[in-house]
């Protein structure tokens, strides 16, 4: 069975994309930055919790992407993306 939207997997769930992970990481950094500048301890704590939640979600998406890539992608050395000189 083929799917028209390549971002949808067989379960009907949207498959994570690397750009989504990067966006979550950016939003987590913004939340931490706002937390650092917050005046009240309650606001600071809430923003730090939001940042932690975004980081957890990004980590889960990275794991899903790695699982989808399969074992061959996990065995590739970290420098495999660098072009030879």
C-alpha positions as CSV (number, residue, x, y, z in Angstrom):
1,X,0.0,0.0,0.0
2,X,1.4,3.4,-0.9
3,X,0.6,6.7,0.8
4,X,0.3,10.0,-1.0
5,X,1.6,12.0,1.9
6,X,5.1,10.7,2.7
7,X,4.9,12.3,6.1
8,X,2.1,9.9,7.1
9,X,3.1,6.4,8.2
10,X,1.0,3.2,8.0
11,X,-0.6,3.9,11.4
12,X,-1.9,7.2,10.1
13,X,0.4,9.1,12.4
14,X,2.6,11.9,11.0
15,X,6.1,10.7,10.8
16,X,8.7,12.9,12.5
17,X,11.1,14.9,10.3
18,X,14.5,16.3,11.1
19,X,13.2,19.8,10.6
20,X,10.6,19.2,13.3
21,X,13.3,18.1,15.7
22,X,15.3,21.2,15.0
23,X,12.3,23.4,15.5
24,X,11.5,21.8,18.8
25,X,15.2,22.4,19.9
26,X,14.9,26.0,18.8
27,X,11.7,26.5,20.8
28,X,13.3,24.9,23.9
29,X,16.2,27.3,23.6
30,X,13.7,30.2,23.4
31,X,11.8,29.0,26.4
32,X,15.0,28.7,28.4
33,X,16.1,32.2,27.4
34,X,12.7,33.6,28.4
35,X,13.0,31.7,31.7
36,X,16.4,33.2,32.3
37,X,14.8,36.7,31.9
38,X,11.6,36.0,33.9
39,X,11.0,38.1,36.9
40,X,9.0,35.7,39.0
41,X,10.2,32.3,40.1
42,X,6.8,30.8,39.1
43,X,7.2,32.0,35.5
44,X,10.8,30.9,35.4
45,X,9.9,27.4,36.6
46,X,7.1,27.1,34.1
47,X,9.3,28.1,31.2
48,X,12.0,25.7,32.2
49,X,9.4,22.9,32.4
50,X,8.2,23.8,28.9
51,X,11.8,23.7,27.6
52,X,12.4,20.3,29.2
53,X,9.2,19.0,27.7
54,X,10.2,20.2,24.2
55,X,13.6,18.6,24.6
56,X,12.0,15.3,25.6
57,X,9.7,15.5,22.6
58,X,12.7,16.2,20.3
59,X,14.6,13.3,21.8
60,X,11.7,10.9,21.1
61,X,11.5,12.2,17.5
62,X,15.2,11.6,17.0
63,X,14.8,8.1,18.3
64,X,11.9,7.5,15.9
65,X,13.9,8.9,13.0
66,X,16.8,6.6,13.9
67,X,14.5,3.6,14.1
68,X,13.0,4.4,10.8
69,X,16.4,4.8,9.2
70,X,17.2,1.3,10.2
71,X,20.4,-0.4,11.5
72,X,22.6,0.6,8.5
73,X,22.2,4.3,9.4
74,X,23.1,3.6,13.0
75,X,26.3,1.8,12.0
76,X,27.5,4.7,9.8
77,X,30.4,6.6,11.4
78,X,29.6,10.1,12.7
79,X,31.8,11.7,10.0
80,X,30.1,9.8,7.1
81,X,28.3,13.0,6.0
82,X,31.6,14.8,5.4
83,X,32.8,14.9,1.9
84,X,36.3,13.5,1.3
85,X,39.0,16.1,0.5
